Structure formats: structure tokens, C-alpha cells
């Protein structure tokens, strides 16, 4: 008998009011029991019982594992996601668990916030516990959003702009917002149109970073804090202190060595200075989102470890085993002939579906005459989790015993004409030398990274991610 059927036999004898009164908090760690009670509450439209349920759940949250917490949130968000926002607010605004659910739901519904959907953020001032640290910290950390605003922000009331800034700054510091250049540009616009004095200061600092006016930044920091920088060359001595001071005033600075893109040019993809030593062992700074030639850099400072790290350059060809999105394949030490045969017998559609699942990429690709790429994804993690790139996949399955140039030529040229950063050629048969050479030549000519995934690689990937093996 299914667990949910057992619950019906045990609890159907009680009214929903009685159930909400007699339920022990720790019984609510049972996800099936939550589902049973919640369905009855909603069916009977009993808001009082819903509040009782949420209050009891709050007492067990601290005891739940991360996996159990996510399971609980997934249950409630799946049920409430399509509920009209005003009704949602009426049932979720007065409890800690309800507040965290409301925020989770609007994040799920709007993975990108622009002026067109900013209204959802304005509802947050109606949440009773919006400033409660515990409420904010129980929001699952896998809900991440992007921010992109324009000058229409000025159409909002000044108080609304200040509220939006407050919420977004808070979300940034609990890792709900994905740090990026577009996020910083959005914050600059918000600060620009706020009439709050500290927001004007933050606008001026971001603007100075944008324009490379480092002496202005140092002067402002000297006026706002006890940190004194007389010469820009001495910035390294106060490097950490400046970073943590800017964080203390909630300026959205961020720095992670993993955000640095290392190719022929080294790109500081952080919103803070990159500290590095050149080939003469001189300490230099690189402003946010700026570049320096790889040959000019000997070591880069890692803020987290407090040490200098020697960077490595990347060739155009990337071994699939080095790609973060497929890193689990390195745990596979052996594959059997049967496993190889199983993957070899997959057609292109089946290979595509498995790769999409691994990449969490569910967009539908047109497979008509105008098709350019079998899979296009903006979710590819290249060298580390935050090194997000756009990837394209050309796939040749069981119908291609050997892949020749004529089999890939048209789509190869079309794919290289898109915005991809890296192109994968996936094949379960053999790859003709001429096809291999031309694939590599054209990728290099178009300044694209590339990777070849053969039958052995593909089998290890699918085995590592439980994708059909």
C-alpha cells in the first residue's frame, strides 16, 4: 500500500482543524504527510489551519538536512507556484515559513528581473518578516536570479526605488542574485535614481570603477573610513580592508579567483580589483571587467586564500574531462563492452535528450532544414562552477558509422556563426581525419573553443550522471 493511502486510512477520521492541533512538529518531517495535510487545507480553504501548519513547520526547519529542506520547499512551491500573487501574499505574508516560500516562488517565476516585472519585488514590503535573518537564510540557495534594469526605473516612486535597492542588496549578500557585469550596471541605474545619500555615494563609486578613476575611489574610501591610501601603488597593503569595507556598506563588490577568465587575454570578471604581479615582480591592479595580456601576468592574488596563484593559459581545444559540467566523468575508472554497445546504438535524439538532462537545458532545438546546432545551452560551466559559457553541440549517433566532412560541413559553418563560446562534436562511431582537421581548423579560425567527445567519453559521461546506464 502506498504511503499516501496509509495516511488517508489513519487521518481521514479527523477534521482538518483537529489534525492541525494534534500533529506533532516532528511528524511534519514526513513529506507525504505534508502533502496530505496541505491538500486537505486547500480543498477546504481553511487559512487558519494553514497558518497553524506553517508555524509548526518553522519549529522543525532548523533540524532538517539540506536535502530534506529542499524537498519540503519543492513540495510547497510546486503547489503554490501558479496561485495569483495577491492571494499568495494573503496566505504567506504573516509567517516566517510563508515569507520564505513567497520569495522562493517569485524567484522561480521570474529568473530574470527587469523593469517589466519589478512589481513582484515591490510586494516584498508587505511581508511581515522581510528583515528577519532566519527567514532569509532558509531560502534554498539553488534559487538564483539575474537583474537587468534600464532608465525606466526613474518612473518608480523614490520610496519604491529605495525598497527595491534594499531587497536586491539583501538578496545579493545571501547569494540569491548571480553576480555579473549586467547586475552591476543594473545597480548603478538604481543608485542613480535614488535620492538617498548613501546610494549617491555608491553610484559615484561604481561610476569611478567604470571609468578607471581609481584616485577618486581611494579618496571616497578615505573620507568614509579610517583606511588611508596615499599612493595607488600601495593599494595592495589595504586590498583586503578596502574590499571588506565596501561590503560593509553593502556595495555589491565581489571577487572570486574562479571568475577570472584566463585565455590569451586575462579578464577580471569580478567587480573589484584584480591584484597581480607582472613579469618584473611588480604589483599591479586590473579594474573590474578589464583585460590584460596573459604574457604580462606572472601571478594573480586569490582573496580567499590570501596567496598568489600562477595562472595557466587555455588552448582552443578543451578535453571534455576538464569541463566542469561533465566533471563527474572523471570518477568513472572503467566501462564495459556492453555499456559501449548500449551507447553506440543510440540515435541523435536519444543522445541529445540525455545531454540536455545533464546540462539542465530543456529548450527545444529546431531539427528542420534551418537547424544550426543540435543543442544550444547557456548553462555550460567550463573550468569552474561560475565560468558560465554558451555551448553548442553537433551530434552524430548510430546512423553514422564514420563521420565525414560532408556530414558536418553545413551545420559546422552555421554553428560557428552563432554566439557560442565552445563547440562540441559528439560522435559514437569513427571520425574521419579530414572531418577532424576541418572541424579544428574552422573552430580556430573563428576563435571558438572546441571539444571532441567520442564513444568512450560519451559512455563515461552517461554512466557518471546515470543517463541511461
RALIN-V494024 format. One record per residue. SS is DSSP state (~ for helix, > for strand, _ for the rest). OMEGA is omega in radians with two decimals (999 if undefined). D_CENTER is the distance of its C-alpha to the mean C-alpha in Angstrom with 1 decimal. Layout:
# RALIN-V494024
{{SS,OMEGA,D_CENTER} {SS,OMEGA,D_CENTER}}
This chain:
# RALIN-V494024
{{_,3.14,40.0} {_,-3.12,36.4} {~,-3.10,35.0} {~,3.09,34.7} {~,3.09,38.3} {~,3.13,39.5} {~,3.10,37.8} {~,-3.13,39.7} {~,-3.06,43.0} {~,-2.95,42.4} {~,-3.13,41.1} {_,-3.12,42.5} {_,-3.10,45.7} {_,2.96,44.0} {_,-3.12,43.2} {~,3.08,39.7} {~,3.12,41.0} {~,3.14,42.6} {~,-3.12,39.5} {~,3.13,37.4} {~,-3.00,40.2} {~,-3.08,40.9} {_,3.03,37.5} {_,-3.10,36.7} {~,-3.04,33.2} {~,3.01,32.6} {~,-3.10,33.6} {~,2.98,30.4} {~,3.08,28.3} {_,-3.07,29.4} {~,3.12,26.8} {~,3.12,29.6} {~,3.05,31.7} {~,-3.12,29.0} {~,-3.14,28.8} {~,-3.08,32.6} {~,-3.11,33.1} {~,3.11,30.4} {~,3.12,31.9} {~,3.13,35.3} {~,-3.11,34.3} {~,3.12,32.8} {~,-3.11,35.8} {~,3.09,38.2} {_,-3.08,36.2} {_,-3.09,36.8} {~,-3.13,34.6} {~,3.12,36.6} {~,3.11,35.7} {~,3.11,32.0} {~,3.11,32.2} {~,3.14,34.1} {~,-3.12,31.6} {~,3.14,28.6} {~,3.10,30.7} {~,3.13,31.5} {~,-3.14,27.9} {~,-3.08,27.1} {~,-3.12,29.7} {~,-3.04,28.1} {~,-3.09,24.4} {~,-3.10,25.1} {~,-3.05,26.6} {_,3.01,23.8} {_,3.14,21.8} {~,-3.12,18.0} {~,3.14,18.5} {~,3.11,21.2} {~,3.14,19.4} {~,3.12,16.5} {~,3.13,19.4} {~,3.12,21.1} {~,3.14,18.3} {~,3.12,17.7} {~,-3.04,21.5} {~,3.13,21.9} {~,3.13,19.0} {~,-3.14,20.2} {~,-3.04,23.6} {~,-3.00,22.9} {_,-3.06,20.2} {_,3.12,23.0} {_,3.09,25.3} {_,-2.95,26.3} {~,3.13,24.6} {~,3.07,28.0} {~,3.12,29.1} {~,3.14,25.8} {~,-3.10,26.3} {~,-3.10,29.9} {~,-3.05,29.1} {~,-2.96,26.0} {_,-2.97,26.9} {_,3.11,29.4} {_,3.14,27.8} {~,-3.14,25.1} {~,3.11,23.6} {~,3.12,24.0} {~,-3.14,22.3} {~,3.06,19.1} {~,-3.12,19.4} {~,3.12,19.8} {~,3.12,16.8} {~,-3.09,14.7} {~,3.14,16.4} {~,3.06,16.0} {~,3.10,12.2} {~,-3.09,12.5} {~,-3.08,15.1} {_,3.14,13.5} {_,3.06,9.8} {>,3.12,11.3} {>,3.08,14.1} {_,3.08,17.1} {~,-3.06,20.7} {~,3.13,21.5} {~,-3.11,19.6} {_,-3.11,19.8} {~,3.13,22.5} {~,3.12,20.3} {~,-3.13,19.3} {~,3.08,23.1} {~,-3.01,23.8} {~,-3.14,22.2} {~,3.09,25.4} {~,3.12,27.2} {_,-3.05,25.4} {_,-3.03,27.9} {_,-3.06,25.6} {_,-3.14,23.0} {_,-3.09,23.9} {_,-3.09,24.1} {~,-3.13,22.0} {~,3.13,22.4} {~,-3.11,21.2} {~,-3.05,18.0} {~,3.09,17.3} {_,3.04,17.8} {_,-3.11,14.9} {_,-3.05,12.6} {_,3.11,9.7} {_,3.03,7.5} {_,3.14,7.9} {_,-3.10,5.4} {>,3.02,7.2} {>,-3.12,8.5} {>,3.09,12.1} {_,-3.11,15.0} {_,3.05,18.6} {_,-3.03,22.0} {~,3.06,25.5} {~,3.07,26.1} {~,-3.12,24.6} {~,3.09,28.2} {~,3.12,29.4} {_,3.01,28.1} {_,-3.10,30.4} {~,3.14,30.1} {~,3.10,29.5} {~,3.11,26.6} {~,3.13,25.0} {~,3.10,25.5} {~,3.13,24.0} {~,3.11,20.8} {~,-3.13,20.5} {~,-3.11,21.1} {~,-3.09,18.4} {~,3.07,15.7} {~,3.11,16.8} {~,3.12,16.8} {~,3.13,13.3} {~,-3.07,12.2} {~,3.00,14.3} {_,2.99,13.1} {_,3.06,9.4} {_,-3.13,8.6} {>,3.14,8.1} {_,-3.12,5.7} {_,-3.11,8.8} {_,3.11,10.4} {~,-3.14,14.0} {~,3.07,13.9} {~,3.12,12.8} {~,3.10,15.8} {~,3.11,18.0} {~,3.13,17.3} {~,3.11,18.2} {~,3.11,21.3} {~,3.11,22.4} {~,3.14,22.2} {~,-3.11,24.1} {~,-3.04,26.6} {~,3.03,27.7} {_,3.09,27.9} {_,3.11,31.4} {_,-3.05,30.4} {~,-3.11,31.8} {~,3.08,28.8} {~,3.08,26.5} {~,3.09,29.0} {~,-3.13,28.8} {~,3.08,25.0} {~,-3.10,25.4} {~,3.13,28.1} {~,3.12,26.1} {~,3.14,23.1} {~,3.12,25.8} {~,3.04,27.6} {~,-3.12,24.5} {~,-3.05,24.2} {~,3.14,27.9} {_,3.13,28.2} {_,-3.03,30.7} {~,3.12,30.2} {~,3.08,33.6} {~,3.12,32.8} {~,-3.12,29.6} {~,3.12,31.9} {~,3.13,34.5} {~,3.13,32.3} {~,3.11,31.0} {~,3.14,34.6} {~,-3.06,35.7} {~,-3.03,33.0} {_,3.09,33.1} {_,-3.13,35.5} {_,-3.13,33.8} {_,3.09,36.2} {_,-3.11,35.4} {_,3.14,38.7} {_,-3.13,37.6} {~,-3.13,34.2} {~,-3.14,35.1} {~,-3.10,35.0} {~,-3.10,31.4} {~,-3.12,30.4} {~,3.12,32.6} {~,-3.01,30.7} {~,-3.13,27.2} {~,-3.10,25.7} {~,3.12,27.8} {~,-3.13,26.6} {~,-3.08,22.9} {~,3.02,23.5} {~,3.13,25.8} {~,3.06,23.4} {~,-3.08,20.9} {~,3.10,23.9} {_,3.09,24.5} {_,2.92,20.9} {_,-3.00,20.4} {_,3.05,16.6} {_,3.06,17.2} {>,3.12,14.8} {_,3.08,15.8} {_,3.13,14.6} {~,-3.12,16.7} {~,3.12,13.9} {~,-3.09,12.8} {_,3.14,16.3} {>,-3.04,16.9} {>,3.05,20.3} {_,3.07,22.4} {_,2.97,25.8} {>,3.05,24.4} {>,-3.10,22.2} {>,3.06,19.6} {_,-3.07,18.6} {_,3.10,15.0} {_,2.99,15.2} {>,3.00,16.8} {_,-3.13,19.7} {_,2.91,22.5} {>,3.14,22.3} {>,-3.14,25.4} {>,3.03,27.2} {>,3.12,30.7} {>,-3.05,32.3} {_,3.08,34.9} {_,3.13,37.6} {_,3.07,35.7} {_,3.13,35.3} {>,-3.14,32.3} {>,3.06,30.4} {>,3.06,27.5} {>,-3.09,25.0} {_,-3.14,23.6} {_,3.03,19.9} {_,3.06,18.8} {_,-3.08,22.3} {>,3.02,23.5} {>,3.12,26.4} {>,-3.12,28.2} {~,-3.08,27.3} {~,-3.12,31.1} {~,-3.03,31.3} {>,3.08,28.9} {>,-3.13,30.3} {>,3.10,27.9} {>,-3.12,24.7} {>,3.08,24.3} {>,-3.07,21.6} {_,-3.07,21.3} {_,-3.08,20.2} {_,-3.11,23.1} {_,-3.11,25.5} {>,3.04,26.7} {>,-3.11,26.8} {>,3.09,25.2} {_,-3.13,26.7} {_,3.06,24.3} {_,3.14,24.7} {_,3.13,24.8} {_,3.03,23.5} {_,3.07,25.8} {_,-3.13,25.0} {>,3.14,25.2} {_,3.05,22.5} {_,-3.09,23.5} {~,-3.13,21.2} {~,3.13,21.6} {~,-3.07,19.8} {_,-3.01,16.6} {~,-3.12,13.7} {~,-3.13,12.8} {~,-2.98,16.4} {~,-3.12,17.2} {~,3.14,18.8} {~,-3.14,21.6} {~,3.08,23.1} {~,-3.12,24.1} {_,-3.08,26.4} {_,3.13,29.8} {_,3.05,31.9} {_,-3.07,32.0} {_,3.08,35.2} {~,3.13,37.1} {~,3.12,36.5} {~,3.09,32.7} {~,-3.14,33.1} {~,-3.14,35.5} {~,-3.14,33.2} {~,-3.14,30.4} {~,-3.11,33.0} {_,3.12,34.2} {_,3.04,31.0} {_,-3.06,31.0} {~,-3.10,28.3} {~,-3.14,26.9} {~,3.07,26.6} {~,-3.13,24.8} {~,-3.11,22.5} {~,-3.14,21.7} {~,3.11,21.0} {~,3.11,18.7} {~,3.14,16.7} {~,3.13,16.4} {~,-3.11,15.2} {~,-3.04,12.5} {_,-3.14,11.7} {_,-3.03,13.0} {_,3.10,15.7} {_,-3.09,16.9} {_,3.12,20.7} {_,3.10,22.2} {_,3.13,25.8} {_,3.09,28.2} {_,-3.09,31.2} {_,-3.10,33.2} {_,-3.10,30.6} {_,3.09,27.8} {_,-3.03,26.1} {_,3.10,23.4} {_,3.04,23.3} {>,2.97,19.5} {>,-3.11,17.2} {>,3.03,13.5} {>,-3.05,10.8} {>,-3.07,8.4} {>,3.02,10.6} {>,-3.02,9.9} {_,-3.07,13.3} {_,3.10,14.7} {_,-2.96,12.0} {_,-3.07,8.5} {_,3.12,7.4} {_,-3.03,10.1} {>,3.14,8.5} {>,3.03,11.7} {>,-3.10,13.6} {>,3.06,15.8} {>,-3.11,19.0} {>,2.92,21.1} {>,-2.99,24.9} {>,3.05,26.2} {>,-3.05,29.9} {_,-2.93,30.9} {_,-3.11,34.3} {_,3.13,36.3} {_,3.12,36.0} {_,3.01,38.1} {>,3.13,37.8} {>,3.12,35.4} {_,-3.12,37.4} {~,-3.12,36.6} {~,-3.12,37.8} {~,-3.07,35.2} {~,-2.95,32.2} {~,-3.05,33.8} {~,-3.11,33.1} {~,3.09,29.5} {~,-3.13,28.9} {~,3.11,30.1} {~,-3.11,28.3} {~,-3.11,24.9} {~,3.12,25.6} {_,3.11,26.2} {_,-3.07,22.6} {_,-3.11,19.6} {_,3.03,18.3} {_,-3.09,17.7} {>,-3.14,18.9} {>,3.11,21.3} {>,2.95,22.1} {>,-3.08,25.5} {>,-3.12,25.7} {>,-3.13,29.3} {_,3.07,31.1} {_,3.07,34.6} {>,3.10,35.9} {>,3.13,34.9} {_,-3.10,37.8} {~,3.13,38.2} {~,3.10,38.6} {~,3.12,35.4} {~,-3.08,33.5} {~,-3.11,35.2} {~,3.08,34.5} {~,-3.13,30.8} {~,-3.11,30.4} {~,-3.10,32.7} {~,3.08,30.9} {~,3.12,27.4} {~,-3.13,28.8} {~,-3.11,30.8} {_,3.09,27.8} {_,3.10,25.8} {_,2.93,23.2} {>,3.14,21.9} {>,3.14,23.0} {>,3.10,23.2} {>,3.14,25.9} {>,-3.12,25.3} {_,-3.07,28.7} {~,-3.13,30.0} {~,3.11,29.7} {~,-3.09,26.0} {~,3.13,25.2} {~,3.11,27.1} {~,3.13,25.4} {~,-3.10,21.9} {~,3.11,23.0} {~,-3.11,24.9} {~,-3.07,22.1} {_,3.10,19.7} {_,-3.10,22.6} {_,3.05,22.5} {_,3.07,26.2} {_,999,27.9}}
